[in-house]
Amino acid sequence: MKYIIVGGVAGGASFVCRLRRLSEEAKIVIYEKSHFISYANCGLPYYVSSVIFDSHNLTLQTPESLKARFNILVHVDNEVLSIDRKRHTVKVKDLETGEIFEDGYDKLILSPGAEAIHLTEDTDRIFQLKTVEDAVSIRSFLEKSKVKEAIVIGGGFIGLEIAENLVHAGVHVTLIEGRYHVLNTLDEEMASFVHSELRKNNISLKLETRVEKIEEKGKQVIVRTDKGECVSDILVQAVGVLPSSKLAKDCGLELDIRGTIRTDKNFRTSDPDIYAIGDAIALDSALDNSRTHIALAGLANKEGRELANALLQKKEADIRPYGTSILKIFHLSVGAVGFTEEPLRKKGIPYDKVYLAQGNHASHYPGATTLRIKLLFGKEDYQILGAQIVGQEGVDKRIDVLSTAMVGKIPACGLKKLELSYAPPFSSAKDPVNVLGLMVENIKDGLVRQFFHDEVERIASEEDVLLVDVRTPMEYEMGHIPNSINIPVDQLRQRYPELPKEKKIALICESALRSYVAYRFLSQLGYSCRHLAGGYRLYRTWLDDRKEKEAKA
């Protein structure tokens, strides 16, 4: 059996290695149009800033290593131009010699990845960042030219990573994003912490900004937007990606959402001898079974292995993603899994949420930093629907635990039962994940009622509501919600008679822990209470971010 694979990197390389481990008889040929067959594409931004110094460190396998270890025939700098399904052949162009030739297959595997969305063509000063060649070109330009200003278009993973690494390379960056916040894996209030981190590191952030025209004049790139003009020495386009499905479309294969290649759960296309994996296909979401397109290297690697298992071992693959991701942006780590609020609203899925601000490890051990966690869960069944975490250390551990809980169908309340490792340098006796479970249990049992950051203005305007800030006088003086009164939680048992019973009490503290304590005390005295989920810090960061946007609008 002869297998031809179009594309290497994550999916294709994973497939061929697993295939060989299962069959020594198979004839395996890969055609890859770039010069690198298997490389760490997620490491490309870090090569630009020389954090990863040598480009060879990005290379995971070479044609020679795959031939020596696995007896796989690899052709780099070779582009597959077309597929003849009737004759079971592909037409290939050698990009170095210009030669065009045909090759025949028994089974054809398409792993072409995704193509970067272009607002304009690449030039000597306008780049994308998708391949090793792209990273080498950007770094070479930075090294040979006196680049002081850069524009990055796009606030997704690649946009933020290349922006950070351009700053590390000594360049001032203007980041342009069309949406009202960066990172579609986050909700607006959680993204506000990322916006703050970007601004702290001198990135000029232009949100809700539409690019209208891009042009070069001499040694400058000029980007004209609906909110003015930006000028730089270099431009990186990181607008997003689209599945590379032209080969499939041209030969008549069925397509799926967003132009992906339609496959069944075992990656078979509409042609029984052609399969597809990686960023070019859609999958059924584990969250609600809807078709979803998630371009992540981890998924592509899994798909490659599972396709080999399906072909050689007749195993069912059926990979259903949750969309678990993580990103480093300067001193922050940003993790996410599952739904954000926007798709939940659009799908009409009833949900609730909790916010937690807690140290990544025991507070008595030096160096603890704050994890800010948002958990979304079903309003009726309490199943975990999504989570977002922003912090410095410990984000990866908690987002992975929450993702694992989702795979295991552990309800949000069940998080309290997880037996997680504890020692002061690593966690707390009640890990943040456990505490999330306790918080949801309190809501389920009716022990607490919440209001949220975007409801503060409305609630504060209601005549029958009294805002009570239970932080210390010093904290209150440093900033508070207008029209709130200050009664520190430790004075509340003596001063509660000051609170009129006919008023609804809206409680506020820094992180929502003291306000919860106050809630439990007052509610048992017959007061009607709510407390501010996420606390004043979340509200203040979100509000400051909104004011910053309005000031630059």
Salt bridges, closest charged atoms under 4 A:
ASP54 OD1 - HIS56 ND1 2.89
ASP77 OD2 - HIS35 ND1 2.65
ASP84 OD2 - ARG87 NH1 3.51
GLU102 OE1 - ARG87 NH2 2.87
ASP103 OD1 - LYS2 NZ 2.41
GLU115 OE2 - LYS33 NZ 3.55
ASP122 OD1 - HIS118 NE2 3.60
GLU143 OE2 - ARG139 NE 3.14
GLU149 OE1 - HIS172 ND1 2.80
GLU164 OE2 - HIS168 NE2 3.11
GLU164 OE2 - LYS328 NZ 2.33
ASP187 OD2 - LYS374 NZ 2.78
GLU188 OE1 - ARG546 NH2 2.99
GLU188 OE2 - LYS549 NZ 3.20
GLU189 OE2 - LYS374 NZ 2.48
GLU189 OE1 - HIS453 NE2 3.78
GLU197 OE2 - HIS331 ND1 3.47
GLU212 OE2 - ARG210 NH2 3.24
GLU215 OE2 - ARG224 NH2 2.38
ASP226 OD2 - ARG210 NH1 3.60
GLU229 OE1 - ARG224 NH1 2.15
ASP250 OD2 - LYS246 NZ 2.62
GLU254 OE1 - ARG262 NE 3.90
ASP256 OD1 - ARG262 NH2 3.58
ASP256 OD2 - ARG291 NH2 2.68
ASP264 OD2 - ARG268 NH1 3.06
ASP271 OD2 - ARG85 NE 2.85
ASP273 OD2 - HIS88 NE2 2.85
ASP273 OD1 - LYS107 NZ 2.71
ASP284 OD1 - ARG291 NH1 3.06
ASP288 OD2 - LYS347 NZ 2.80
GLU316 OE1 - LYS265 NZ 3.34
ASP318 OD1 - ARG320 NE 3.29
GLU341 OE1 - ARG345 NH1 3.41
GLU341 OE2 - LYS353 NZ 2.85
GLU341 OE2 - LYS374 NZ 2.54
GLU342 OE1 - ARG179 NH1 3.93
GLU342 OE2 - LYS346 NZ 3.10
ASP352 OD2 - LYS379 NZ 3.95
ASP431 OD1 - ARG398 NH2 2.77
GLU441 OE2 - LYS416 NZ 2.42
GLU455 OE2 - ARG458 NH2 3.56
GLU462 OE2 - ARG458 NH1 2.86
ASP464 OD2 - LYS504 NZ 3.52
ASP469 OD2 - ARG471 NH2 2.83
GLU475 OE1 - ARG514 NH1 2.85
GLU498 OE2 - ARG495 NE 2.90
GLU510 OE1 - ARG471 NH1 2.93
ASP544 OD1 - ARG540 NH2 2.88
ASP545 OD2 - HIS195 ND1 2.77
ASP545 OD1 - ARG199 NH1 2.76
ASP545 OD2 - LYS549 NZ 3.43
GLU548 OE2 - LYS552 NZ 3.46
